[in-house]
Every structure is written in C-alpha cells, then in structure tokens.
Amino acid sequence: MLRCPECRSQRTTFKAMQLHIKASGHKLCGCGGYHYPHRPGSPFCDSNPMAPALRASREGASDEEVYEIVIGLAWSVAGKPLKAWPTF
C-alpha cells in the first residue's frame, strides 16, 4: 500500500498514486532531502524548520553540538502561528 504524502489516503499501485496526485493537485517537495518527491516538512526535507539540526545529527555531530543548533533555531526560526487560544 502506498500512502499519499499530502492527504494520507492509500493507493494499491504506484500508477494509481501518480494519478491521484495529478488529479488532486497535491504539492510535493523535490528538495533532494529524499530521493523521491515527498511531503514538505518531512524529517529529511530541507523545508523542515529543524533541518539543520537533523542534518548535523545524521552527519555525526555530538549531542552538545546538535543541542546548540536547536537552541539557535528556537531563537531564529518562527513557529507556527496561533490559530485560536486553547480552551480547557
């Protein structure tokens, strides 16, 4: 089973998946983080806000170095906008 990267629906063949993506107009990322078109923001995707830290971790950086990169990203990369205040 193949799962659509955008809507997460399932298809049984690669051809059916290609037809679904073409018909639905879903946007896939081709940044090169994966060797195939993928969902934007995936862990290895360059559009993921934590991509520098994940890349450093994959390349063998120490935990302290990765932690410093994460702290730097926390101060420099904007998060997701708040849509509504949480209700309890």
C-alpha positions in Angstrom: 0.0 0.0 0.0 1.2 3.5 -0.9 0.1 6.5 1.2 -0.4 9.9 -0.4 2.1 12.3 1.3 -0.4 15.2 1.3 -3.8 13.7 2.3 -2.5 10.4 3.6 -5.0 8.3 1.6 -3.9 4.9 0.4 -3.5 3.5 -3.1 -2.5 0.0 -4.1 -0.2 0.7 -7.1 2.3 3.4 -7.9 0.4 4.3 -11.1 -2.8 4.8 -9.1 -0.8 7.1 -6.7 0.6 9.1 -9.6 -2.9 9.6 -11.0 -4.3 10.6 -7.6 -1.6 13.2 -7.0 -2.1 14.6 -10.5 -5.9 14.7 -10.2 -5.9 16.2 -6.7 -3.2 18.8 -7.3 -1.3 18.0 -4.2 2.0 19.7 -3.9 5.1 17.6 -3.2 8.6 18.7 -2.4 11.6 17.8 -4.5 14.3 19.5 -2.5 16.6 16.5 -2.6 16.3 15.6 1.1 14.8 12.3 -0.1 15.4 10.6 -3.4 11.7 10.9 -4.3 9.1 13.6 -4.2 7.8 13.8 -0.6 5.6 15.8 1.8 7.0 19.2 2.6 8.4 19.4 6.1 9.3 15.7 6.4 12.2 15.0 8.7 14.8 14.9 5.9 13.2 17.7 3.9 15.1 21.0 3.6 11.9 23.0 4.3 11.6 21.4 7.8 12.5 24.2 10.3 14.7 21.7 12.2 16.5 20.6 9.1 19.9 22.0 10.1 19.8 20.1 13.5 18.6 16.9 11.9 21.3 17.1 9.2 24.0 17.7 11.8 22.8 14.7 13.8 22.8 12.4 10.7 26.4 13.6 9.8 27.7 12.6 13.3 27.7 15.8 15.3 27.8 15.4 19.1 24.7 15.8 21.2 26.1 19.1 22.5 26.6 20.5 19.0 23.1 19.4 17.9 21.7 21.0 21.1 23.4 24.3 20.3 21.9 24.2 16.8 18.4 23.5 18.2 18.8 26.4 20.7 19.9 28.7 17.8 16.9 27.6 15.7 14.5 28.2 18.6 15.5 31.8 18.7 15.8 32.4 14.9 13.0 30.4 13.2 9.4 31.4 13.6 7.0 28.8 14.8 3.5 28.0 13.6 1.1 30.9 14.0 -1.5 30.5 16.8 -5.0 30.0 15.2 -7.0 30.2 18.4 -6.4 30.2 22.1 -6.7 26.7 23.7 -9.8 26.1 25.7 -9.7 24.0 28.8 
